[in-house]
Amino acid sequence: MAQKITIVGAGNGGVTAAYHIAKLGHEVCLYDTPKFDKQIKTIQKYNNEIVALEELFECKMCFPGKQKIVKATTDAKEAAEFSKYVLFICPSFAQELLFNELLPYLKDGQVIILMPGNYGSLVIRHNLNKNPQYQNLKLSFVDAISIPWACRLHEENTIAILGLKEFLPMSIWPKHEANEIAEYLNEVLPLPIKVLPNPIVAGLENINFGGHPLMTICNIGLLENFNGQFNYYKDCCSTATAEACKVMDTERLSVGQAYGWHLETELDAMNSLYASHETTVYDFNRKSETHVKLQSAPNSSKHRYVTEEVPYLLVPCFELARLAGLNVKVVESLIWIASAYNGVDYFKEGRTLDKMGLAGLSVEDIKKLMAQ
């Protein structure tokens, strides 16, 4: 049965989501802020049609074709009223900004889906609770660990889909809404979902946690001097960086354990998400059929692999670890180095316990809150 969905964010993931979900027979409204309307206007120029390439980098792409969507708009009211389900696919720093644009038009019962979540639902709920005008608004939240696709916005209304995960883990909060929301998402998305215990687990399970910030920060000199002219996963992952990723992964797992949550190892997660069977992170990065197609890499410390993954993944992990009395030395070191690179104090600017509404709580308090 055809469903309706609003997609917020007209970047790589948002345009890909609009194309693929519409291709599956559903009605899609794609929204972006009037401040960044270039892609919306481009899609409108092509009569709401999006094109997926058949080939790029001399590699076959997935799900090629052409597909029209119902609407491409910069009208927040139109976007909020189009569907009960609103899917945000945007950088973490934009989640609150875009949510606030739609907020005046949201109604009780709507579902906010964040891909990736990166603790965004906690921040948004905390802000709503502080706002007398909206503190009684009844919304449900979904935090995914990532987006379903490896994809690129190629040119104008054209995308390239390099691969699709086997399934997508995500949390649904509050839990009493989980069955209905999961049923809808399994129908609309191009892959099955796996329900996680809570949004903190979803944040800790984001598979970009280790590889992206560590490999980028450790290789930044070459990446900047050679303008990112590398195959990122093959060229930036060495045996040494893979070992550092392994130590970093141990730190992440220890945080989950301190709160009573069992997390998957990075290697197990990547193997299961991409139907792979590699025995080391090094081998996965060099052999993954999806990832070796990426003939590009970050060319600056301002790339999202640093400016998003550090403040929105590493900082929350560090804060949760510190509350539990744990030392996560590799995680902390990367935050310090990234802060030095970019002249930003990510320990303050990132998603802290205070911003997530968890300040002043104990480990046990957080466990009880997440069990609701």
C-alpha positions in Angstrom: 0.0 0.0 0.0 1.4 3.4 -0.9 2.4 5.5 2.1 3.2 9.2 2.5 6.5 10.5 3.9 8.2 13.9 4.3 11.9 14.0 3.8 13.8 16.9 5.3 17.2 17.7 3.8 18.0 17.8 0.1 21.6 16.6 0.3 23.2 13.3 -0.7 21.0 11.2 1.6 17.8 13.2 1.4 17.7 13.2 -2.4 18.6 9.5 -2.5 15.9 8.7 0.0 13.3 10.7 -2.0 14.3 8.8 -5.2 14.4 5.3 -3.7 11.3 5.6 -1.5 9.3 7.0 -4.4 10.6 4.3 -6.7 9.1 1.8 -4.2 5.7 3.3 -4.9 5.3 5.8 -2.0 4.4 9.5 -2.1 7.3 11.7 -1.2 7.6 15.4 -0.2 11.2 16.6 -0.2 11.8 19.8 1.9 14.8 22.0 2.6 15.2 25.4 4.2 14.7 28.5 2.0 18.2 29.5 3.0 19.6 26.5 1.1 17.1 26.1 -1.7 19.4 25.3 -4.6 18.7 21.6 -4.8 15.0 22.0 -4.3 14.9 24.5 -7.1 16.9 22.2 -9.3 14.6 19.3 -8.8 11.6 21.6 -9.5 13.3 22.6 -12.7 13.3 19.0 -13.8 9.5 18.6 -13.0 10.3 16.8 -9.7 12.3 14.1 -11.4 15.4 12.5 -9.9 17.9 10.4 -11.8 20.0 7.6 -10.5 23.2 6.8 -12.5 23.9 3.4 -13.9 27.7 3.8 -13.7 30.2 6.0 -11.9 34.0 5.7 -11.3 33.8 2.9 -13.9 31.7 1.0 -11.4 28.2 -0.2 -11.6 25.8 1.7 -9.4 22.7 0.3 -7.7 19.0 1.0 -8.5 19.5 3.2 -11.6 16.6 4.9 -13.3 14.4 7.9 -13.2 11.7 8.7 -10.6 9.3 11.6 -9.9 8.4 12.7 -6.4 5.1 14.4 -5.5 6.6 17.6 -4.1 9.9 19.5 -3.7 9.3 22.5 -1.5 10.8 25.1 0.8 7.4 25.6 2.5 7.7 24.3 6.1 4.0 24.2 6.6 3.4 22.2 3.5 6.2 19.8 4.4 5.0 19.3 8.0 1.4 18.7 6.9 2.2 16.3 4.1 2.7 13.2 6.3 2.5 11.9 9.8 6.1 10.6 9.3 8.9 13.2 8.9 12.3 11.8 8.0 15.3 14.1 8.7 18.4 13.2 6.6 20.8 16.1 7.3 24.0 16.9 9.2 23.6 16.7 13.0 24.2 20.4 13.4 21.2 21.1 11.2 18.7 18.8 13.0 17.6 21.4 15.5 17.5 24.2 13.0 15.3 22.3 10.5 13.1 20.8 13.2 12.4 24.3 14.6 11.3 25.4 11.1 8.7 22.7 11.0 7.8 22.8 14.7 5.0 25.4 14.5 3.1 23.1 12.1 3.7 19.7 13.8 0.8 18.0 15.5 0.4 15.4 18.2 1.1 11.9 17.0 3.7 12.7 14.3 6.9 10.7 14.1 10.3 12.3 13.8 12.9 10.0 12.2 16.5 11.1 12.4 19.1 9.5 10.0 21.5 9.3 11.6 20.2 10.0 15.0 23.5 10.9 16.8 21.5 11.6 20.0 19.4 14.2 18.2 16.1 13.0 19.7 17.4 13.6 23.2 18.4 17.1 22.3 15.1 17.9 20.6 13.0 16.4 23.4 15.0 18.4 26.0 14.4 21.6 24.1 10.7 20.9 23.8 10.5 20.2 27.5 12.0 23.7 28.2 9.6 25.4 25.9 6.2 26.1 27.5 4.5 26.5 24.1 5.5 23.0 23.0 6.3 20.9 26.1 3.0 19.0 25.8 3.4 18.2 22.1 3.3 14.4 21.8 5.8 13.3 19.2 7.5 9.9 18.7 11.2 9.7 17.8 13.3 7.3 15.8 17.1 7.4 15.9 18.8 5.4 13.1 22.5 4.6 13.4 23.1 5.7 9.8 21.3 6.1 6.5 20.5 3.0 4.4 22.6 4.0 1.4 26.2 4.7 0.4 25.4 7.5 -2.1 26.6 10.7 -3.7 24.7 13.7 -5.1 26.5 13.8 -8.5 25.1 16.8 -10.4 21.9 18.8 -10.5 19.1 16.2 -10.0 21.4 13.2 -10.4 22.5 10.8 -7.7 24.7 7.7 -7.6 23.9 4.8 -5.2 27.0 2.8 -4.5 25.4 0.3 -2.2 22.6 -0.5 0.3 22.9 -1.9 3.8 21.4 -5.3 4.6 19.3 -3.8 7.4 19.2 -0.6 9.5 19.3 -0.6 13.3 17.3 2.2 15.0 15.7 3.1 18.3 12.0 4.0 18.7 11.0 6.1 21.6 8.6 6.0 23.5 8.7 2.2 23.3 4.9 1.7 23.3 4.8 3.2 19.8 7.5 0.8 18.5 5.3 -1.9 16.8 3.2 0.6 14.7 6.2 2.7 13.7 8.4 -0.4 12.9 5.6 -1.8 10.7 5.4 1.5 8.8 9.2 1.8 8.4 9.6 -1.8 7.2 7.0 -1.0 4.5 8.4 2.3 3.3 12.2 1.8 3.6 14.1 -0.3 1.0 15.5 -2.5 3.7 14.4 -4.2 7.0 14.9 -2.4 10.3 16.3 -3.7 13.6 14.9 -2.1 16.7 17.5 -1.0 19.3 16.9 -0.5 23.0 17.2 3.3 23.1 18.6 6.4 21.4 21.9 6.3 23.3 22.6 2.8 22.1 21.7 4.0 18.6 24.3 6.8 19.0 27.0 4.4 20.3 26.3 1.9 17.5 26.8 4.5 14.7 29.3 2.7 12.4 31.1 6.0 11.6 32.2 6.2 15.2 35.7 4.8 14.8 36.8 4.8 11.2 35.8 8.2 10.0 37.3 10.5 12.7 40.4 8.5 13.4 41.4 7.7 9.8 40.8 11.3 8.8 42.6 12.9 11.7 45.6 10.6 11.4 45.9 11.2 7.7 45.0 14.8 7.5 48.4 16.1 6.3 48.3 14.0 3.1 44.6 14.5 2.7 44.9 18.3 2.7 48.2 18.5 0.7 46.9 16.2 -2.0 43.3 17.6 -2.0 41.7 14.3 -1.0 42.8 12.5 -4.1 42.7 9.0 -2.5 40.4 6.0 -2.3 39.5 6.8 1.3 38.9 3.4 2.7 41.7 1.6 0.9 44.4 4.3 1.2 43.7 5.7 4.6 43.3 2.5 6.5 46.6 0.9 7.3 47.4 -1.9 9.7 48.4 0.8 12.3 45.2 2.8 12.0 43.1 -0.4 12.1 44.8 -1.3 15.4 44.0 2.2 16.8 40.4 1.8 15.6 40.3 -1.5 17.5 41.4 0.1 20.7 38.9 2.9 20.2 36.2 0.3 19.6 37.1 -1.3 22.9 36.6 2.0 24.6 33.1 2.4 23.0 32.1 -1.1 24.1 33.2 -0.4 27.7 30.8 2.6 27.8 27.9 0.4 26.7 28.9 -2.2 29.3 29.0 0.4 32.1 25.3 1.2 31.3 24.3 -2.4 30.9 24.0 -2.3 27.1 25.6 -4.9 24.9 27.0 -3.3 21.8 28.3 -5.0 18.6 31.9 -4.7 17.7 32.7 -2.4 14.8 33.8 -5.4 12.7 30.7 -7.5 13.4 28.5 -4.5 12.7 30.1 -3.8 9.3 30.1 -7.4 8.3 26.4 -7.9 9.1 25.4 -4.5 7.5 27.2 -5.2 4.3 26.9 -9.0 4.1 30.7 -9.4 4.4 32.8 -12.0 6.2 36.2 -10.2 6.8 38.2 -11.1 9.9 39.8 -7.6 10.5 38.7 -4.0 10.1 41.8 -3.5 7.9 40.5 -6.2 5.5 37.0 -4.9 5.5 38.1 -1.4 4.5 40.2 -2.7 1.7 37.8 -5.2 0.3 34.2 -4.0 0.9 32.6 -3.9 -2.6 30.6 -0.8 -1.6 33.4 1.2 0.0 36.1 0.6 -2.6 34.0 2.4 -5.2 34.6 5.7 -3.4 37.4 7.3 -5.4 37.5 10.4 -3.1 38.4 11.4 0.4 38.2 14.3 2.8 40.5 17.2 1.8 40.2 19.3 4.9 39.9 19.1 8.7 36.6 20.9 8.1 35.1 17.8 6.5 32.1 16.2 8.1 34.1 13.1 9.1 35.7 15.5 11.7 33.2 18.3 12.2 30.2 15.9 12.6 31.6 12.7 13.9 33.8 14.3 16.6 31.2 16.6 18.3 28.1 14.5 17.7 29.6 10.9 18.2 32.8 11.2 20.2 31.9 13.9 22.6 28.7 12.1 23.8 30.7 8.9 24.3 33.4 10.8 26.2 30.7 12.4 28.5 29.0 9.1 29.1 32.3 7.5 29.9 33.4 10.2 32.3 30.1 9.9 34.2 30.7 6.2 34.5 34.2 6.7 35.8 35.9 5.4 32.6 38.9 6.6 30.7 38.5 6.6 26.9 41.9 7.9 26.0 41.8 7.4 22.2 38.4 9.0 22.0 39.5 11.9 24.2 42.7 12.4 22.3 40.9 12.7 18.9 38.6 15.3 20.4 41.6 17.3 21.6 43.4 17.0 18.2 40.3 17.9 16.2 39.7 20.9 18.5 43.3 22.0 17.8 42.9 21.5 14.0 39.7 23.6 13.7 40.1 26.1 16.6 36.9 24.8 18.2 36.4 23.5 21.7 34.4 20.4 20.7 34.2 19.4 24.4 31.9 22.4 24.8 30.4 22.7 21.3 29.6 19.0 21.0 26.5 17.1 22.3 27.1 17.2 26.0 25.0 15.6 28.7 23.6 19.0 29.4 22.4 19.5 25.8 20.9 16.0 25.8 18.9 16.7 29.0 21.0 14.2 31.0 23.0 16.7 33.2 22.9 15.9 36.9 21.7 12.3 36.3 23.6 9.2 37.5 24.4 6.2 35.5 21.4 4.4 37.1 19.1 7.4 36.4 20.1 7.3 32.7 19.5 3.6 32.5 16.0 4.1 34.0 15.2 7.0 31.7 16.2 5.0 28.6 14.0 2.0 29.8 10.9 4.1 29.4 
